[in-house]
Amino acid sequence: MLKVDDSEVFRGLSKLADTLDNPAPLLNLVAGLVERSIEANFAAEGRPRWAPLAAATLKRKRGQKILQETGAMAASITIVQVSTNAIAVGSPLDRAFVHQYGTVSIPARPIVQLVDAEIKEIAGILQRWASI
């Protein structure tokens, strides 16, 4: 199961959520941003760009983008609220974990990776909610 969190963002989110009676709307905003980030990662083939495919992989593929030959990988990613103050990003596909972190022979191609602007956007969401 693929599971990634940005510790700084989620630590702040957890602290803020603890102070709210109903954190679900806040979590939904953050989950939506994370979902858009994942979609952008697939569209751009990584941000920063994922490692190129091996020659053997390129020979068997028919010109599709990295990690998008069937669409199963992108379709498998889920974002769920796992408690009153936490969301989780995951996939039931073992290969999602392999691509997120890499192996000795497969380079990491992080599916779940927030760029600086997205982290700042989450921080802004948290600040706006803290001032409510």
C-alpha positions as CSV (number, residue, x, y, z in Angstrom):
1,M,0.0,0.0,0.0
2,L,1.4,3.3,-1.1
3,K,1.3,5.9,1.7
4,V,3.0,9.2,1.7
5,D,2.7,12.3,3.8
6,D,4.5,15.6,4.0
7,S,5.4,15.6,7.7
8,E,5.5,19.4,8.0
9,V,2.2,20.0,6.3
10,F,0.4,17.1,8.0
11,R,1.8,18.0,11.4
12,G,0.4,21.5,11.0
13,L,-2.9,20.1,9.7
14,S,-3.2,17.7,12.6
15,K,-2.6,20.5,15.2
16,L,-5.1,22.7,13.5
17,A,-7.7,19.9,13.1
18,D,-7.4,19.2,16.8
19,T,-8.7,22.7,17.5
20,L,-11.7,22.4,15.2
21,D,-15.0,20.9,16.1
22,N,-15.5,19.8,12.5
23,P,-12.3,19.4,10.5
24,A,-13.9,17.6,7.5
25,P,-14.3,20.7,5.3
26,L,-10.6,21.6,5.9
27,L,-9.5,18.0,5.2
28,N,-11.6,18.1,2.0
29,L,-9.8,21.2,0.8
30,V,-6.4,19.7,1.4
31,A,-7.5,16.3,-0.1
32,G,-8.6,18.2,-3.2
33,L,-5.3,19.9,-3.5
34,V,-3.4,16.6,-3.1
35,E,-5.6,15.0,-5.7
36,R,-4.9,17.8,-8.2
37,S,-1.2,17.5,-7.4
38,I,-1.2,13.8,-8.2
39,E,-3.0,14.4,-11.5
40,A,-0.4,17.1,-12.3
41,N,2.4,14.6,-11.5
42,F,1.0,12.1,-14.0
43,A,0.4,14.7,-16.7
44,A,3.9,16.1,-16.4
45,E,5.5,12.7,-15.9
46,G,6.8,13.9,-12.5
47,R,7.6,17.2,-10.9
48,P,10.5,17.1,-11.1
49,R,10.5,14.9,-14.2
50,W,10.7,11.2,-13.5
51,A,13.7,9.2,-14.6
52,P,13.5,8.1,-18.2
53,L,12.4,4.5,-19.0
54,A,14.9,1.8,-19.6
55,A,15.6,0.9,-23.3
56,A,13.9,-2.5,-22.8
57,T,10.8,-0.9,-21.4
58,L,10.7,1.6,-24.3
59,K,10.8,-1.3,-26.8
60,R,7.7,-3.0,-25.4
61,K,5.7,0.2,-24.9
62,R,3.7,1.8,-27.6
63,G,4.6,5.5,-27.0
64,Q,2.5,5.9,-23.8
65,K,3.7,8.2,-21.0
66,I,5.6,6.9,-18.1
67,L,3.4,5.0,-15.6
68,Q,0.4,5.4,-17.9
69,E,0.3,2.5,-20.2
70,T,-3.1,1.2,-19.1
71,G,-4.2,4.0,-16.7
72,A,-4.4,1.5,-13.8
73,M,-1.8,3.2,-11.7
74,A,-3.4,6.6,-11.8
75,A,-6.9,5.1,-11.3
76,S,-5.7,3.2,-8.2
77,I,-4.7,6.2,-6.2
78,T,-7.1,7.1,-3.4
79,I,-7.3,9.8,-0.9
80,V,-9.5,9.1,2.1
81,Q,-10.2,10.6,5.5
82,V,-8.9,8.0,7.9
83,S,-9.8,9.8,11.2
84,T,-11.4,13.0,12.3
85,N,-8.1,14.8,11.7
86,A,-6.2,12.9,9.1
87,I,-6.2,12.0,5.4
88,A,-4.3,9.2,3.7
89,V,-3.1,8.7,0.2
90,G,-2.8,5.1,-1.0
91,S,-3.0,2.5,-3.7
92,P,-3.7,-1.2,-3.5
93,L,-1.1,-1.8,-6.2
94,D,2.2,-3.0,-4.9
95,R,3.9,-1.4,-7.9
96,A,2.7,2.0,-6.8
97,F,5.0,1.6,-3.7
98,V,7.8,0.4,-5.9
99,H,7.5,3.5,-8.2
100,Q,7.1,5.9,-5.3
101,Y,10.3,4.9,-3.6
102,G,12.2,2.9,-6.2
103,T,14.3,-0.2,-5.8
104,V,17.9,-1.2,-6.6
105,S,16.9,-1.7,-10.3
106,I,13.9,0.7,-10.7
107,P,14.4,4.4,-10.1
108,A,11.9,6.2,-7.9
109,R,9.2,8.0,-9.8
110,P,7.2,9.7,-7.0
111,I,3.5,9.7,-7.8
112,V,2.7,11.6,-4.6
113,Q,5.0,14.6,-4.4
114,L,3.8,18.1,-3.6
115,V,5.8,21.0,-5.2
116,D,6.7,24.1,-3.2
117,A,3.7,26.1,-4.5
118,E,1.3,23.3,-3.3
119,I,2.9,23.2,0.1
120,K,2.5,27.0,0.4
121,E,-1.1,26.7,-0.7
122,I,-1.8,24.2,2.0
123,A,-0.1,26.4,4.5
124,G,-2.3,29.3,3.3
125,I,-5.4,27.1,3.8
126,L,-4.3,26.2,7.3
127,Q,-3.7,29.9,8.1
128,R,-7.1,30.9,6.8
129,W,-8.8,28.2,8.8
130,A,-6.8,29.2,11.9
131,S,-8.1,32.7,11.7
132,I,-11.7,31.7,11.5
